[in-house]
Amino acid sequence: MAEKYYISTAIAYTSSKPHIGNTYEAVLADAIARFKRLKGYDVYFQTGTDEHGIKIEEKAKEASISPKDYVDKIYLEIKNTWDLMNVSYDRFVRTTDSNHVGVVQHIFKKMYDQGDIYKGEYKGLYCTPCESFWTKSQLVDGKCPDCSREVSEQVEEAYFFRLSKYQDRLEKYIASHDDFIYPESRKNEMINNFIKPGLEDLCVSRTSVKWGIPVDFDPNHVVYVWLDALTNYITNIGYDVDNESFEFKKRWPADLHLVGKDIIRFHSIYWPCFLWSLGLELPKKIFGHPWLLMNSDKMSKSKGNVLYASSLVEQFGVDAIRYYLLHEIPFNSDGNITYDLIIERINSDLANVLGNLVQRTISMGNKYFAGKITNSKVSEDIDLAFIGSINNLEDVVTNKMDQLHVSDAITEIFNVLRRSNKYIDDTEPWVLAKSEDNKERLQTVLYNLLESIRICGVLLEPFLPDTSKEILSQINISDVSLEYVDNNIYNLCQPQPLFKRIDKIS
Ligand SMILES: [Zn+2]
């Protein structure tokens, strides 16, 4: 039976339309999910929207509509954006969904009944935009450590979760599970900045907020948004407090929670303690990915430097933007996006390296053999290393993907594509074509190139799904095996350009 793989994105907050930086996470998760499917895993990929909280209450008020109408509208924009980007989620979840709401209430009650949640009074420093209470020691220059805005002192009756009870267990768990928080730099940040200074009990209800899940046994309170949001990973696969479904038992624990580096704290500190309180296993890995910057600056509406997937896709196409997002953002540091960089990548990598190789090879196949290529097996030494690199590619790419080095995985595929172009330069098919004696050698050369194109085409599917399909259809091959075979029969179609070169937009 296929091994299961459960991957999630963080659920996107429905306060405003997602910009390309928010979209990056869904595309990154999609590439990982698609790769796992290609490798034969039984993948479950969940994404969705986080729809409660005071920020939404305020936005809806500004727009003079109900919070539900407001989130319905933004939810659709987010879902449409994910669909536009070819994000192959298995389930798109919403925290306003009635099943989720009911299970969150059961979870809150269970934690209360067993003493993990108790009623008290909260005095604290609160950051409204982040909906987070902070302790003095967590502030940076007296301001919110997440958004650098002013915090204000607030008092309210509230329920608390006994986070402090789990301090030792969490510290030991993180120390003994190297893979849990990823990358390493984030793990150290969590331990040193948040866990070592001491975990304080967490306020998990609000009386000042109306737009949230009510605590059913004390309806003046709504459940704190993070307790509501984090549990989406279990409520939507059939978890309930005294009734775990077959699906839940099959899928949980999640294999990977992919989240922005700014919210890794909630996932690596609160979430484990909530799960322990419910007697559940922890997710295997939490990956805090870096951000996408615009001209080296954080995107924000107020700065007016926000790019949206819809307009980028209209200008450049889905796969060009997927390529950019997946290839240009390093694993461990922020990436940058500008129009000039997008155009440069399209022209140099997608049009020159990939597009040219496919078009040149198919054109030569049509010209010299009327599109019918089999392997006449007239090999030369130069073929060996080339075929070796083709045969190695799956392992090399898998290795990078296992480490979540998605950008490097793409680079490896493009290295083989570059090598294929070099193989054309070295073997000079147009010279071979001049003599009838070299016809068989010429056929083997083209055959080797088509094998490279086929394997790269299959391996590109997780990253550039439409392009992958187009490449395989142009060489008329449905075989998805990832090894060089010497007896394929190619019936080539007319080549169509995969990517057009783009002139600079001035
Ligand atoms: Zn803040």
Boltz pocket constraint, residues with backbone or C-beta under 6 A from the ligand:
constraints:
  - pocket:
      binder: B
      contacts: [[A, 127], [A, 128], [A, 129], [A, 130], [A, 131], [A, 144], [A, 145], [A, 146], [A, 147], [A, 148], [A, 149]]
      max_distance: 6.0
